Amino acid sequence: MAWASLILAGLCEVFGVSMMNRWVRDRRWTTMMLLAGGFALSFFCLSVAMKELPMGTAYAIWTGIGTAGGTLLGMWVYGESRNWKRVLFIVLILGSAVVLKAIA
């Protein structure tokens, strides 16, 4: 249950970041509500996961999902650079998350 909550927290973080990007272009109150809701749900799910997982592991994986997800979303949806170095470091972030799960 904790790992599912942690993954959901990371995905909500990515959603919140995407709403932040949308807010920059479109300042509607619904966008702000979605942004706040995405981050609020992300923090809630992270707190649920941290009841069973060590704080360092949970936080590292949560930020890894958010970082990798935000970067991938930027590349695929918003046309940001797909430089091989960016892709390499995303792979390193995800690989680190897998190792943290394996040793937790």
C-alpha positions as CSV (number, residue, x, y, z in Angstrom):
1,M,0.0,0.0,0.0
2,A,2.8,2.4,0.9
3,W,4.5,2.0,-2.5
4,A,1.3,2.5,-4.4
5,S,0.7,5.6,-2.4
6,L,4.2,6.8,-3.1
7,I,3.8,6.3,-6.8
8,L,0.5,8.1,-6.8
9,A,2.1,10.9,-4.9
10,G,4.8,11.2,-7.6
11,L,2.2,11.2,-10.4
12,C,0.2,13.9,-8.6
13,E,3.4,15.9,-8.3
14,V,3.8,15.7,-12.1
15,F,0.2,16.7,-12.6
16,G,0.7,19.7,-10.3
17,V,3.8,20.7,-12.3
18,S,1.9,20.5,-15.6
19,M,-0.8,22.7,-14.1
20,M,1.8,25.1,-13.1
21,N,3.0,25.3,-16.7
22,R,-0.6,25.8,-17.8
23,W,-1.1,28.5,-15.2
24,V,1.7,30.5,-16.7
25,R,-0.1,30.5,-20.0
26,D,-3.7,30.5,-18.8
27,R,-4.6,32.2,-15.6
28,R,-8.0,30.7,-14.9
29,W,-9.2,29.9,-11.4
30,T,-9.9,26.3,-12.5
31,T,-6.3,25.9,-13.4
32,M,-5.2,27.2,-10.0
33,M,-7.6,24.8,-8.3
34,L,-6.3,21.9,-10.3
35,L,-2.7,23.0,-9.5
36,A,-3.4,23.2,-5.7
37,G,-5.4,20.0,-5.8
38,G,-2.6,18.1,-7.5
39,F,0.0,19.2,-5.0
40,A,-2.3,18.7,-2.0
41,L,-3.1,15.2,-3.1
42,S,0.6,14.6,-3.7
43,F,1.6,15.7,-0.2
44,F,-1.2,13.6,1.3
45,C,-0.2,10.5,-0.5
46,L,3.4,11.1,0.4
47,S,2.5,11.4,4.1
48,V,0.5,8.1,3.8
49,A,3.6,6.4,2.3
50,M,5.9,7.7,5.0
51,K,3.9,5.9,7.7
52,E,5.5,2.7,6.4
53,L,8.6,3.8,4.4
54,P,11.7,5.5,5.7
55,M,11.6,9.3,5.1
56,G,14.8,9.4,3.0
57,T,13.6,6.6,0.7
58,A,10.1,8.0,0.3
59,Y,11.3,11.6,-0.3
60,A,14.0,10.5,-2.8
61,I,11.6,8.4,-4.9
62,W,8.8,11.0,-4.7
63,T,11.2,13.7,-6.0
64,G,12.6,11.4,-8.6
65,I,9.2,10.6,-10.0
66,G,8.4,14.3,-10.0
67,T,11.7,15.3,-11.6
68,A,11.7,12.6,-14.2
69,G,8.0,12.9,-14.9
70,G,8.1,16.7,-15.3
71,T,11.1,16.5,-17.6
72,L,9.6,13.8,-19.7
73,L,6.3,15.7,-19.9
74,G,8.2,18.8,-21.0
75,M,10.0,16.9,-23.7
76,W,7.0,15.0,-25.1
77,V,4.2,17.6,-24.6
78,Y,5.9,21.0,-24.6
79,G,8.6,20.4,-27.1
80,E,11.6,20.8,-24.7
81,S,15.0,19.6,-25.7
82,R,15.5,15.8,-26.0
83,N,19.3,16.0,-25.7
84,W,20.9,12.7,-24.9
85,K,22.4,14.1,-21.7
86,R,18.9,14.9,-20.3
87,V,17.7,11.4,-21.2
88,L,20.8,9.8,-19.5
89,F,20.3,11.7,-16.3
90,I,16.6,10.8,-16.2
91,V,17.6,7.1,-16.6
92,L,20.0,7.6,-13.7
93,I,17.3,9.1,-11.5
94,L,14.9,6.3,-12.3
95,G,17.7,3.7,-11.7
96,S,18.4,5.2,-8.4
97,A,14.8,4.9,-7.4
98,V,14.8,1.2,-8.3
99,V,17.9,0.6,-6.2
100,L,16.3,2.5,-3.3
101,K,13.2,0.3,-3.5
102,A,15.4,-2.8,-3.7
103,I,17.3,-2.0,-0.5
104,A,14.3,-0.5,1.5
